[in-house]
């Protein structure tokens, strides 16, 4: 079917998927070749699609980075929603993997460049969620890797089950365990997908394969990382950290991946000159151990690199130390006592938060049973990884079930919440969720 979009002369179709068709076109105002990505017309009929497309397309267009494809233009005409992007003639990563001619240093260079791009995007709150070789292009003049298809389809389809995720939001072969389970994901899911691509570049095949999507997803969730051939053994620790099943055991951002690759590529003599931070009781990363030659892109305050690891065959201690503390304070006078309760706990991922929340509910129920209406004040402080701050805030503030012990206290006591990370215990987000005698109000950041 031929289409007409003002301002563009379409040359030919160069790619097609379920949600979009990509054309080689000339952007007439500049006379340059572009890759014109046109979303399927039937998507325009979905409720809210035009607004979502425009919002997310502009967000991706704002990601200016040498290893992310440049978006020149975003628009719509009749029922067609389109993006005009850089057109690259250096081929894609799928073709290079098929040729099976990538050397390990070349593979690591590609992963490092993509980690650089993802580090910046994640710091801006953008998660790709479909990292795969088809979405990695190369510049013809310098062979740099370019990440494309960045985030446009990330909210266009429901995410309630594996079939939808496998077919519309991610590609099963490269999908992280949390993505396969239908859970909400953050940037660490993209880093898992980088690990799958690294394994494929090194060996010519993916780490997991199966005859159907469900079986493949189960392998991503349950099977251990396959060992590399003996001649590639030195890359196993890097790969294992990228492909950790639990998000808290992976690299936490793209910067950490880049630093690890720089260290891995150094000669033994160079590695001996660069000290690797040992685990200690301090929770703050020691920036002095970053190799001077490493390129460290700017990151947000919630995307600080953790250099407290070494890529060797010995298990490394984590700087994260879980805790759960509670204390009751008795106030008031002889005739009328008032009881306050303080709970503080840590969680490194959302699953751990749910476990600690159940523990908190059990303790609060015992407290309510014992103190009744004299339980007049509750303060909760939670140390959590910044990736899950938003979800915790929603659960304890916006979506809290009011028949739970926490919800019952919201109805009778003054309740305050402090949400912070281990890097800055005094910072984070604070609010009084309930001031006794007033109705609960939603709090803003």
Secondary structure in CASP SS format (residue, H / E / C, confidence):
PFRMAT SS
TARGET T0000
AUTHOR 0000-0000-0000
METHOD secondary structure of the structure
MODEL  1
X C 1.00
X C 1.00
X C 1.00
X C 1.00
X C 1.00
X C 1.00
X C 1.00
X E 1.00
X E 1.00
X E 1.00
X E 1.00
X E 1.00
X E 1.00
X E 1.00
X E 1.00
X E 1.00
X C 1.00
X C 1.00
X C 1.00
X E 1.00
X E 1.00
X E 1.00
X E 1.00
X E 1.00
X E 1.00
X E 1.00
X E 1.00
X C 1.00
X C 1.00
X C 1.00
X C 1.00
X E 1.00
X E 1.00
X E 1.00
X E 1.00
X E 1.00
X E 1.00
X E 1.00
X E 1.00
X C 1.00
X H 1.00
X H 1.00
X H 1.00
X H 1.00
X H 1.00
X C 1.00
X C 1.00
X C 1.00
X H 1.00
X H 1.00
X H 1.00
X H 1.00
X H 1.00
X H 1.00
X H 1.00
X H 1.00
X H 1.00
X H 1.00
X H 1.00
X H 1.00
X H 1.00
X C 1.00
X C 1.00
X C 1.00
X C 1.00
X C 1.00
X C 1.00
X E 1.00
X C 1.00
X C 1.00
X E 1.00
X E 1.00
X E 1.00
X E 1.00
X E 1.00
X E 1.00
X E 1.00
X C 1.00
X C 1.00
X E 1.00
X E 1.00
X E 1.00
X E 1.00
X E 1.00
X E 1.00
X E 1.00
X C 1.00
X C 1.00
X C 1.00
X C 1.00
X C 1.00
X E 1.00
X H 1.00
X H 1.00
X H 1.00
X H 1.00
X H 1.00
X H 1.00
X H 1.00
X C 1.00
X C 1.00
X C 1.00
X C 1.00
X H 1.00
X H 1.00
X H 1.00
X H 1.00
X H 1.00
X H 1.00
X H 1.00
X H 1.00
X H 1.00
X H 1.00
X H 1.00
X H 1.00
X H 1.00
X H 1.00
X H 1.00
X H 1.00
X H 1.00
X H 1.00
X H 1.00
X H 1.00
X C 1.00
X C 1.00
X C 1.00
X C 1.00
X C 1.00
X C 1.00
X C 1.00
X C 1.00
X C 1.00
X H 1.00
X H 1.00
X H 1.00
X E 1.00
X E 1.00
X E 1.00
X C 1.00
X C 1.00
X C 1.00
X C 1.00
X C 1.00
X C 1.00
X E 1.00
X E 1.00
X E 1.00
X C 1.00
X C 1.00
X C 1.00
X C 1.00
X C 1.00
X C 1.00
X C 1.00
X C 1.00
X C 1.00
X C 1.00
X C 1.00
X C 1.00
X C 1.00
X C 1.00
X H 1.00
X H 1.00
X H 1.00
X H 1.00
X H 1.00
X H 1.00
X H 1.00
X H 1.00
X C 1.00
X C 1.00
X H 1.00
X H 1.00
X H 1.00
X C 1.00
X C 1.00
X H 1.00
X H 1.00
X H 1.00
X H 1.00
X C 1.00
X C 1.00
X C 1.00
X C 1.00
X C 1.00
X C 1.00
X H 1.00
X H 1.00
X H 1.00
X H 1.00
X H 1.00
X H 1.00
X H 1.00
X H 1.00
X H 1.00
X H 1.00
X H 1.00
X H 1.00
X H 1.00
X H 1.00
X H 1.00
X H 1.00
X H 1.00
X C 1.00
X C 1.00
X C 1.00
X C 1.00
X C 1.00
X C 1.00
X C 1.00
X C 1.00
X C 1.00
X H 1.00
X H 1.00
X H 1.00
X H 1.00
X H 1.00
X H 1.00
X H 1.00
X H 1.00
X H 1.00
X H 1.00
X C 1.00
X C 1.00
X C 1.00
X C 1.00
X C 1.00
X C 1.00
X C 1.00
X H 1.00
X H 1.00
X H 1.00
X H 1.00
X H 1.00
X H 1.00
X H 1.00
X H 1.00
X H 1.00
X H 1.00
X H 1.00
X H 1.00
X H 1.00
X C 1.00
X C 1.00
X C 1.00
X C 1.00
X H 1.00
X H 1.00
X H 1.00
X C 1.00
X C 1.00
X C 1.00
X C 1.00
X H 1.00
X H 1.00
X H 1.00
X H 1.00
X H 1.00
X H 1.00
X H 1.00
X H 1.00
X H 1.00
X H 1.00
X H 1.00
X H 1.00
X C 1.00
X C 1.00
X H 1.00
X H 1.00
X H 1.00
X H 1.00
X H 1.00
X H 1.00
X C 1.00
X C 1.00
X C 1.00
X C 1.00
X C 1.00
X C 1.00
X C 1.00
X C 1.00
X C 1.00
X C 1.00
X C 1.00
X C 1.00
X C 1.00
X H 1.00
X H 1.00
X H 1.00
X C 1.00
X C 1.00
X C 1.00
X C 1.00
X C 1.00
X C 1.00
X C 1.00
X C 1.00
X C 1.00
X C 1.00
X C 1.00
X C 1.00
X C 1.00
X C 1.00
X C 1.00
X C 1.00
X C 1.00
X C 1.00
X C 1.00
X C 1.00
X C 1.00
X C 1.00
X C 1.00
X C 1.00
X C 1.00
X C 1.00
X C 1.00
X C 1.00
X C 1.00
X C 1.00
X C 1.00
X C 1.00
X C 1.00
X C 1.00
X E 1.00
X E 1.00
X E 1.00
X E 1.00
X E 1.00
X E 1.00
X E 1.00
X E 1.00
X E 1.00
X C 1.00
X C 1.00
X C 1.00
X C 1.00
X E 1.00
X E 1.00
X E 1.00
X E 1.00
X E 1.00
X E 1.00
X E 1.00
X E 1.00
X E 1.00
X E 1.00
X E 1.00
X C 1.00
X C 1.00
X H 1.00
X H 1.00
X H 1.00
X H 1.00
X H 1.00
X H 1.00
X H 1.00
X H 1.00
X H 1.00
X H 1.00
X H 1.00
X H 1.00
X H 1.00
X H 1.00
X H 1.00
X H 1.00
X H 1.00
X H 1.00
X H 1.00
X H 1.00
X H 1.00
X H 1.00
X H 1.00
X H 1.00
X H 1.00
X E 1.00
X E 1.00
X E 1.00
X E 1.00
X E 1.00
X E 1.00
X E 1.00
X E 1.00
X E 1.00
X E 1.00
X C 1.00
X H 1.00
X H 1.00
X H 1.00
X H 1.00
X H 1.00
X H 1.00
X H 1.00
X H 1.00
X H 1.00
X H 1.00
X H 1.00
X H 1.00
X H 1.00
X C 1.00
X C 1.00
X C 1.00
X C 1.00
X C 1.00
X C 1.00
X H 1.00
X H 1.00
X H 1.00
X H 1.00
X H 1.00
X H 1.00
X H 1.00
X H 1.00
X C 1.00
X E 1.00
X E 1.00
X E 1.00
X E 1.00
X E 1.00
X E 1.00
X E 1.00
X C 1.00
X C 1.00
X C 1.00
X C 1.00
X C 1.00
X C 1.00
X C 1.00
X C 1.00
X E 1.00
X E 1.00
X E 1.00
X E 1.00
X E 1.00
X E 1.00
X C 1.00
X C 1.00
X C 1.00
X C 1.00
X C 1.00
X C 1.00
X C 1.00
X C 1.00
X C 1.00
X C 1.00
X C 1.00
END
